[in-house]
Every structure is written in structure tokens, then in C-alpha cells.
Amino acid sequence: MIRLAHLVSASVALLSLGVAGARAETAERQPTAVIELFTSQGCSSCPPADALFVELAKQPELIALTLPVTYWDYLGWKDTLGKDSFAKRQKFYAKARGDGQVYTPQAVINGASHVVGSDKVEIERAAKQAPGTGFVARVSLKEEAGLLQVAIAPKDKPLERTSGVWVVATTRVVTVPIARGENQGKTVSYANVVRGITRIGDWHGKETVLTAPLAAAQAPEADSYVVLVQAEQPGKYGMMPGAILGAARNPR
């Protein structure tokens, strides 16, 4: 059974991030969609979605991220990977869309649309066909001399808006034995578990290069990262995340 959560007022916490290895993103590896899975170790319907995201994470055209939430911790098991800030991000997405839909497992595609996180057909359809949600920016990454360089360029004409540029620290695979709660006795693997999200600057819609220090961008247990260029919109409790305009991953 899909678990629903009530929409609450909150602000997204800024977290630290981790990065690794001097590499560069090539044009051939440019992804076409970012899919965020909001899941919980305390949700009995989530393990199929978690397993699906392990498979989706292997597709080079997709960036699959796992963001465990905390609002089911009262069900007898505290999520060992969960962060309140992920629950706030999910709820802000619902506010920005205007539909109020917050549940687990929920997959948010390119920051704009959502489907049930275990529905592979609908996820892949949304990633390929959702109108108005495709990337409009090309993003490439380079690490050199302790710095991360993020080059961003519009795919077509310059955009007349400012967006945030975020580095998302991840752990490629995390396996958790669950001892209590609805998934008691199960051992679940998670792909690209988010460890932190940090804003490193703004993109003003034109070709630009941002630089951030690697030394100041570390998160415990992170072994990889992605960079997102994401639109924002003002809300009652601060800026809310909107459509993802471009993304890049550090090469594996």
C-alpha cells in the first residue's frame, strides 16, 4: 500500500556534500532525466521501488537518486538513511506543483512530475515523454587542483531567468538490514543515496563556468556526486525547487 503524508510547512536544509577523483563529464555521458525516489525503510510498499532504482541507476541516460524520508519513523523503525531535509524537499515539490501529493514510494521526474516509485513503465514514459520537462542546459564537470569546475551552457537560446546550481553528494550503493517495523527481516539495497545537497551558485541562463572548492565540499560516506541546475520559485516559507534544467554526474 502506498503511504501518504500530509503537506506541512518547512524549509529545505542546506547540507554538505562529498566529491571524489579528478574527472570530467563528457558530452556522450550527458543524461536526459533526473529521477528522485522518496522512500522509507518503514514503508512496506517501498522495497520494490528501491530495487527498481538500483536497476534504473545503471542506465547512463538517467540520474537516479534516492532520498529517504523520516515521517514514517514512528512505525517502529527509524530510517537509518533518512533526513528531515529530504521530507521537506518532497513537500516543497508538492507545494510547487500545487497538487499536494506526498507519499512513498514517490518518484519525481526532472523536478516537475511524479509517479509511483515502483512503476517502471510510467517512470520511463515520464522521463522520455513528459512535455515541458526536458533539459535546456548542458552541464559538464571538471576537477582540477582541488577545485570543481561546472560549465553550463544553454542548449538553444539564453534563458531569461536565474536558477540554482547544486552539488548532490551520494553513496552509490547502501545495503541495510531492517530489524523492526513493516519491513522487519528484510535486507534492502539503495542506489545513489543522497548524503547532502549544497548550492554552489546561480546560473543566469547564459554560458558560464562556476568554481567550487573540493575541500569545502565533503560529506561522510559519500563516494560520488551529481550537479543539478534547477529552477526555483518563491513560496511562503522560502524558495521552492522547480524543474531541473540540466544535470551531470561525475564519471564512474
Number of C-alpha atoms within 10 A of each C-alpha: 9 14 17 14 14 10 17 13 10 16 19 20 15 12 17 18 27 26 23 15 14 15 14 18 19 15 11 8 15 19 19 17 26 25 26 23 30 27 30 29 32 28 22 17 20 26 23 14 23 24 15 17 26 19 12 20 20 12 11 15 16 21 24 23 27 27 27 27 26 22 18 21 17 11 13 14 19 18 21 15 18 23 18 15 21 23 25 21 20 27 25 27 24 21 19 21 17 9 9 17 18 22 21 26 27 25 30 23 26 27 23 19 19 22 18 19 28 23 15 15 9 15 21 16 10 21 22 14 11 14 9 9 19 20 21 20 24 20 27 23 24 17 21 13 8 13 16 22 18 22 17 23 21 18 15 9 11 14 16 9 11 15 23 19 24 20 28 28 30 27 21 20 13 13 10 14 14 19 13 15 18 16 21 15 11 14 13 17 16 25 25 26 26 26 28 25 26 18 18 16 15 16 21 16 18 17 14 14 14 15 15 17 15 18 11 13 22 19 20 13 15 21 19 23 25 22 23 22 27 22 21 18 12 11 13 9 11 13 15 21 25 20 23 25 24 28 29 28 24 21 15 8
